[in-house]
Amino acid sequence: MEAVFFDMDGLLVDTERVWLEVETEVMGRLGTNWTPEHQAHLVGGSMERTVDYMLGVSESPVPAWTVREWMVTGMVARLAGGVRIMPGAAELLDALRDEGVPVALVTSSLLEIADAVLKHVGRERFDVVVTADDVVRTKPDPEPYLTAADLVKAEPVRCVVLEDSPNGVAAATAAGCAVVAVPSLLPVEPAPGRLVVPSLTEVTPARLRALLPS
């Protein structure tokens, strides 16, 4: 196992509910109601996709860059008050660090939002951070995970990805990585090279290694 890559929202930290709060607030400013069903369309997606979807639902003439700014400002403001690390995440990070396994954070969120999370989680826990600002194509494209593998000088086939969304799982699989899925808002089905568990408390470095080809 040459590296392990963590998704952020919904996997490393409990931020999907924060996203729902901010999206609901922004849609209120656009004059439209927002529901968890709307949010489900956007799990694991990029800010551009989120903004386009919101403007499509609201049919608002507000410029996309304004909605983007509302979203980023709202998220950063809420995250400043703290963030809950998902059960088992800190322990797994520490175990990987103790074994000398390189670890990367790979998120579709913008750098500004990732930085707000890392102030609480600890930037020093990660050898590499890849955000939407570092790639041309975000998840479900494999580029984010291929970028992380390149930065830590690892072969994707020797890496394991931890994800919570179908978009993220698709990106990791397309990159050639093994996957552990901890579904949050949307279901993820088991598949070859993929382990689906209810919580990171069930994941150990040994269990990650067992997913890799011998």
C-alpha positions as CSV (number, residue, x, y, z in Angstrom):
1,M,0.0,0.0,0.0
2,E,1.8,3.1,-1.3
3,A,-0.8,5.7,-0.2
4,V,-4.3,6.3,1.2
5,F,-6.5,9.1,0.0
6,F,-9.3,10.6,2.1
7,D,-12.4,12.5,0.7
8,M,-13.4,15.4,2.9
9,D,-17.1,16.3,3.0
10,G,-19.2,13.5,4.5
11,L,-16.2,11.1,4.9
12,L,-13.5,12.9,6.9
13,V,-15.8,15.5,8.4
14,D,-19.6,15.8,9.1
15,T,-20.1,18.8,6.7
16,E,-23.0,17.6,4.5
17,R,-25.4,19.1,7.0
18,V,-23.5,22.3,6.9
19,W,-23.7,22.3,3.1
20,L,-27.5,21.8,3.4
21,E,-27.8,24.8,5.7
22,V,-25.8,27.1,3.4
23,E,-27.6,25.9,0.2
24,T,-31.0,26.4,1.9
25,E,-29.9,29.9,2.9
26,V,-28.6,30.8,-0.6
27,M,-31.7,29.4,-2.3
28,G,-33.8,31.5,0.0
29,R,-31.9,34.6,-1.3
30,L,-32.8,33.3,-4.8
31,G,-36.4,33.1,-3.8
32,T,-36.8,29.3,-3.9
33,N,-37.1,26.5,-1.4
34,W,-34.4,23.9,-1.1
35,T,-34.8,20.3,0.1
36,P,-32.6,17.4,1.0
37,E,-33.7,15.8,-2.3
38,H,-32.2,18.7,-4.1
39,Q,-29.0,18.3,-2.1
40,A,-28.8,14.6,-3.0
41,H,-28.3,15.6,-6.7
42,L,-25.1,17.5,-5.7
43,V,-23.3,15.1,-3.3
44,G,-19.6,14.8,-4.2
45,G,-19.9,17.4,-7.0
46,S,-18.1,20.6,-7.7
47,M,-19.0,24.2,-6.8
48,E,-19.6,25.0,-10.4
49,R,-22.1,22.1,-10.7
50,T,-23.8,23.2,-7.5
51,V,-24.2,26.8,-8.6
52,D,-25.5,25.8,-12.1
53,Y,-28.0,23.5,-10.5
54,M,-29.2,26.1,-8.1
55,L,-29.7,28.7,-10.8
56,G,-31.5,26.2,-12.9
57,V,-33.9,25.3,-10.1
58,S,-34.5,28.9,-9.1
59,E,-34.5,30.4,-12.6
60,S,-32.9,33.4,-11.0
61,P,-31.0,36.1,-13.0
62,V,-28.4,36.4,-10.3
63,P,-24.9,35.9,-11.8
64,A,-23.2,32.6,-11.1
65,W,-20.2,34.3,-9.5
66,T,-22.4,36.0,-6.9
67,V,-24.0,32.7,-6.0
68,R,-20.6,31.1,-5.7
69,E,-19.4,33.9,-3.4
70,W,-22.5,33.4,-1.2
71,M,-21.8,29.7,-1.0
72,V,-18.1,30.1,-0.1
73,T,-18.7,32.9,2.4
74,G,-21.5,30.9,4.1
75,M,-19.4,27.7,4.4
76,V,-16.3,29.4,5.7
77,A,-18.3,31.4,8.3
78,R,-20.0,28.2,9.6
79,L,-16.8,26.1,9.6
80,A,-15.0,28.8,11.6
81,G,-17.0,27.6,14.6
82,G,-15.7,24.1,14.3
83,V,-16.3,20.8,12.5
84,R,-17.0,17.3,13.7
85,I,-14.5,14.7,12.6
86,M,-16.3,11.5,11.5
87,P,-16.0,8.5,13.9
88,G,-12.9,6.5,13.3
89,A,-11.3,9.1,11.0
90,A,-8.7,10.5,13.4
91,E,-7.8,7.1,14.7
92,L,-7.2,5.8,11.1
93,L,-5.2,8.8,10.2
94,D,-3.0,8.3,13.3
95,A,-2.6,4.6,12.5
96,L,-1.5,5.3,9.0
97,R,0.9,8.0,10.1
98,D,2.4,5.6,12.7
99,E,3.0,3.1,9.9
100,G,4.6,5.7,7.6
101,V,1.9,5.4,4.9
102,P,1.5,8.7,2.8
103,V,-1.9,10.2,3.2
104,A,-3.7,12.8,1.0
105,L,-6.9,14.8,1.3
106,V,-8.7,14.8,-2.1
107,T,-11.8,17.0,-2.2
108,S,-14.1,18.6,-4.8
109,S,-14.4,21.5,-2.5
110,L,-12.5,24.7,-3.1
111,L,-9.2,25.5,-1.4
112,E,-10.8,28.1,0.8
113,I,-13.3,25.7,2.2
114,A,-10.7,22.9,2.6
115,D,-8.5,25.3,4.5
116,A,-11.4,26.2,6.9
117,V,-11.8,22.4,7.6
118,L,-8.1,21.8,8.0
119,K,-7.8,24.5,10.7
120,H,-9.7,22.1,12.9
121,V,-8.6,18.7,11.6
122,G,-4.9,19.6,11.2
123,R,-3.1,20.2,7.9
124,E,-0.1,18.4,9.3
125,R,-2.1,15.1,9.2
126,F,-1.8,15.1,5.4
127,D,1.2,14.8,3.1
128,V,-0.8,16.3,0.2
129,V,-4.0,18.2,-0.3
130,V,-5.8,18.2,-3.6
131,T,-8.8,20.5,-4.0
132,A,-11.0,21.7,-6.9
133,D,-8.5,24.5,-7.4
134,D,-5.8,22.0,-8.3
135,V,-7.5,20.2,-11.2
136,V,-9.3,20.9,-14.5
137,R,-11.9,18.2,-14.0
138,T,-13.4,17.3,-10.6
139,K,-15.0,14.0,-9.4
140,P,-16.4,11.8,-10.9
141,D,-13.4,12.3,-13.3
142,P,-10.3,10.4,-12.1
143,E,-8.1,13.5,-12.4
144,P,-8.2,14.4,-8.6
145,Y,-7.0,11.0,-7.5
146,L,-4.5,10.6,-10.4
147,T,-3.1,14.0,-9.3
148,A,-2.8,12.9,-5.7
149,A,-1.0,9.7,-6.7
150,D,1.4,11.6,-8.8
151,L,2.2,14.1,-6.0
152,V,3.0,11.3,-3.5
153,K,4.8,9.3,-6.2
154,A,2.5,6.3,-5.9
155,E,1.0,3.9,-8.4
156,P,-2.8,4.3,-8.3
157,V,-3.2,0.5,-8.3
158,R,-1.3,0.5,-5.0
159,C,-3.5,3.2,-3.4
160,V,-6.7,3.0,-1.4
161,V,-9.4,5.7,-1.5
162,L,-11.9,6.4,1.3
163,E,-15.1,7.9,-0.1
164,D,-18.8,8.5,0.8
165,S,-20.5,9.4,-2.5
166,P,-21.1,7.6,-5.8
167,N,-19.3,10.5,-7.6
168,G,-16.2,10.0,-5.5
169,V,-16.3,6.2,-5.8
170,A,-16.5,6.5,-9.6
171,A,-13.5,8.9,-9.6
172,A,-11.4,6.5,-7.5
173,T,-12.4,3.5,-9.5
174,A,-11.6,5.2,-12.8
175,A,-8.2,6.1,-11.4
176,G,-7.5,2.5,-10.7
177,C,-7.5,2.7,-6.9
178,A,-9.1,0.3,-4.4
179,V,-12.0,1.9,-2.6
180,V,-13.6,1.9,0.8
181,A,-17.0,3.5,0.7
182,V,-18.8,4.8,3.8
183,P,-22.1,6.0,2.3
184,S,-23.5,9.2,3.7
185,L,-26.5,10.6,1.8
186,L,-26.6,8.2,-1.1
187,P,-26.1,4.4,-1.3
188,V,-23.0,2.8,-2.7
189,E,-23.1,-0.9,-3.7
190,P,-20.2,-3.4,-3.0
191,A,-18.1,-4.3,-6.0
192,P,-14.8,-6.0,-6.8
193,G,-12.0,-3.9,-5.2
194,R,-14.5,-2.0,-3.2
195,L,-15.4,-2.4,0.5
196,V,-18.6,-0.8,1.8
197,V,-18.8,-0.2,5.6
198,P,-21.1,1.8,7.8
199,S,-18.3,3.7,9.6
200,L,-14.6,4.3,9.5
201,T,-14.4,2.7,13.0
202,E,-14.4,-0.6,11.1
203,V,-11.4,0.3,9.0
204,T,-7.8,-0.4,9.8
205,P,-4.6,-0.2,7.8
206,A,-4.6,-4.0,7.5
207,R,-8.1,-4.0,6.2
208,L,-7.1,-1.4,3.6
209,R,-4.1,-3.5,2.5
210,A,-6.3,-6.5,2.0
211,L,-8.2,-4.7,-0.8
212,L,-5.0,-4.4,-2.9
213,P,-3.9,-7.0,-5.5
214,S,-1.3,-9.4,-4.2
